[in-house]
Amino acid sequence: MATKFHVKRNDVVVVIAGAHKGKSGKVLEILAAQSRARVEGVAMIKRHLKKSQEHPQGTIAEREGSVHLSNLMLQSVFDASKRKKATA
């Protein structure tokens, strides 16, 4: 049975706790098994890629890491809540 989460793909969310608190972005992917989500522009990690046809020198690619779902809140709910006033 699929678990139901308060956010889904393409929702705009705000990070409300943790190292990336205050950042917002669009949900790119939900990782249901770990209860985490990838959010556009949040929790960026560097990935070292080996030499290949596309990257003859190899490269360091930046991509989104994941944020736990409990640290995310929908932008619309965040804007209507007291939290927005507290951070501003």
C-alpha positions as CSV (number, residue, x, y, z in Angstrom):
1,M,0.0,0.0,0.0
2,A,1.3,3.5,-0.9
3,T,1.8,5.9,2.0
4,K,0.2,9.3,1.8
5,F,2.4,12.3,2.4
6,H,1.4,16.0,2.9
7,V,3.6,17.0,-0.2
8,K,3.7,15.6,-3.7
9,R,5.8,16.2,-6.9
10,N,5.7,19.8,-8.3
11,D,4.4,21.3,-5.0
12,V,6.2,24.4,-3.8
13,V,7.6,23.9,-0.3
14,V,9.5,25.7,2.4
15,V,12.2,24.0,4.6
16,I,11.1,24.7,8.2
17,A,13.9,23.0,10.1
18,G,17.5,21.9,9.7
19,A,20.5,23.2,7.9
20,H,18.5,24.5,5.0
21,K,15.8,26.2,7.0
22,G,14.1,29.1,5.2
23,K,14.9,27.9,1.6
24,S,12.1,27.1,-0.7
25,G,11.7,25.3,-4.0
26,K,9.7,22.8,-6.1
27,V,9.5,19.1,-5.1
28,L,11.3,17.1,-7.8
29,E,10.9,13.7,-6.4
30,I,9.5,11.9,-3.3
31,L,11.6,9.1,-1.8
32,A,8.8,7.2,-0.1
33,A,11.0,4.4,1.4
34,Q,13.1,6.9,3.3
35,S,10.3,9.5,3.9
36,R,12.5,12.1,2.1
37,A,12.1,14.5,-0.9
38,R,14.4,16.2,-3.4
39,V,13.7,19.9,-3.5
40,E,14.9,22.1,-6.4
41,G,18.0,24.1,-5.3
42,V,17.9,22.8,-1.7
43,A,20.6,20.6,0.0
44,M,22.9,20.7,-3.0
45,I,25.6,18.0,-3.0
46,K,28.7,17.6,-5.1
47,R,29.1,14.3,-7.1
48,H,32.5,13.4,-8.5
49,L,32.1,11.8,-12.0
50,K,34.7,9.6,-13.6
51,K,36.2,10.3,-17.0
52,S,33.8,9.2,-19.7
53,Q,32.8,10.0,-23.3
54,E,30.6,13.0,-22.2
55,H,33.2,14.2,-19.7
56,P,36.7,13.4,-21.0
57,Q,38.3,15.2,-18.0
58,G,35.8,13.9,-15.4
59,T,33.8,16.5,-13.6
60,I,32.2,17.6,-10.3
61,A,28.4,17.7,-10.8
62,E,26.1,19.4,-8.3
63,R,22.7,17.9,-7.7
64,E,20.0,18.0,-5.1
65,G,20.3,15.9,-2.0
66,S,17.2,14.9,0.0
67,V,15.4,16.6,2.9
68,H,13.2,14.7,5.4
69,L,9.5,15.3,4.8
70,S,8.9,16.4,8.4
71,N,11.1,19.4,7.7
72,L,9.0,20.5,4.7
73,M,5.8,22.6,4.6
74,L,3.7,23.7,1.7
75,Q,4.4,27.3,0.6
76,S,0.7,28.2,0.8
77,V,0.3,26.9,4.3
78,F,3.6,28.6,5.4
79,D,2.4,32.0,4.0
80,A,-0.8,31.7,5.9
81,S,0.9,30.6,9.2
82,K,2.5,32.5,12.1
83,R,5.9,31.1,11.0
84,K,6.3,33.6,8.2
85,K,5.9,36.5,10.6
86,A,8.5,35.0,13.0
87,T,11.2,34.6,10.3
88,A,10.6,38.0,8.6
